[in-house]
Each structure stands twice: as structure tokens, then as C-alpha cells.
Amino acid sequence: MADKDVGNQVGNDLKQAVQRKGSFLQTLKAVAWSFFGVRKSSGYAEDVARINPVHVIVAGLLAALLFVLGLVWLVQWIVGSGAAAS
């Protein structure tokens, strides 16, 4: 019986989190701060209260994709310029 109550509570919490009205731009800024690795605890607390977790997942995947593509481009540029030749 207790497991069912916990499951219902988690389901309700998730529904409430997904219905948050934070903008995607706010989410992108929060994800950018997380990639940079520096964030005030007050800013973090505001983000947790405002942003939609689905937006966080999408923004995180986009940021990771851009990061990887940027690294691939950088390596190709370095190799193509001949700076990596010994």
C-alpha cells in the first residue's frame, strides 16, 4: 500500500514539474551555466523552481551535440591547417 502512495506522489510531482512555465531561453541559460560549471546557489534554486525538466533534457542534448560538433570541427581545422604535423 505504501508503494502505491509513493508512486502516486512521484507521478503528481512529475506532472507539476512538467507544467512549469519557465521559458526555453531560461532553460538554455541554466544549461549553459551547468556546462561552464559555475552557478550561484540562489540562481540554481530559482532555476529548479521555474524551469521545465523536459526543456532541460532537450537543451542538454542540444548543448552536448553542439559541443561535440564543435570539437570535431576544431580537430578537422587543426589537422587541415597542418599545425598538427610534426
C-alpha positions in Angstrom: 0.0 0.0 0.0 2.8 2.4 0.9 4.5 1.8 -2.5 1.3 2.8 -4.3 1.2 6.1 -2.3 4.8 6.8 -3.1 4.2 6.1 -6.8 1.2 8.4 -6.9 3.2 11.2 -5.2 6.0 10.8 -7.7 3.6 10.9 -10.5 1.9 14.1 -9.2 5.3 15.8 -8.6 6.4 14.9 -12.2 3.1 16.3 -13.6 3.6 19.5 -11.7 7.2 19.9 -12.8 6.3 19.4 -16.5 3.7 22.1 -16.2 6.1 24.8 -15.0 6.0 27.9 -17.1 9.8 28.6 -17.4 10.8 29.6 -20.9 13.1 27.6 -23.1 15.6 30.5 -23.1 15.8 30.4 -19.3 16.5 26.7 -19.6 19.2 27.2 -22.2 20.9 29.7 -19.9 20.7 27.3 -17.0 22.2 24.5 -19.1 25.0 26.9 -20.4 25.9 27.7 -16.7 26.0 24.0 -16.0 28.4 23.3 -18.9 30.5 26.2 -17.6 30.4 24.7 -14.1 29.8 27.9 -12.1 26.5 28.8 -10.6 25.3 30.7 -7.5 23.1 28.6 -5.2 20.4 31.2 -5.3 20.4 31.1 -9.2 20.3 27.3 -9.0 17.3 27.3 -6.6 15.4 29.7 -8.9 16.1 27.5 -11.9 14.9 24.4 -10.1 11.7 26.1 -9.2 11.0 27.6 -12.6 12.2 25.5 -15.5 10.5 22.6 -17.1 12.5 19.3 -16.8 11.6 18.3 -20.4 13.2 21.6 -21.6 16.3 20.7 -19.5 16.6 17.3 -21.3 16.2 18.8 -24.8 18.5 21.8 -24.1 21.1 19.4 -22.6 21.1 17.2 -25.6 21.3 20.1 -28.0 24.2 21.6 -26.0 26.0 18.3 -25.9 25.5 17.9 -29.7 26.9 21.4 -30.4 29.8 20.7 -28.1 30.8 17.5 -29.9 30.3 19.1 -33.3 32.4 22.0 -32.2 35.2 19.7 -31.1 35.0 17.7 -34.4 35.2 21.0 -36.3 38.2 22.1 -34.2 40.1 18.9 -34.8 39.4 19.0 -38.5 40.6 22.6 -38.7 43.8 21.9 -36.8 44.6 18.8 -38.9 43.7 20.6 -42.1 45.9 23.6 -41.3 49.0 21.5 -40.9 49.6 22.7 -37.4 49.4 19.2 -36.1 52.1 17.9 -38.4 55.4 17.1 -36.9 
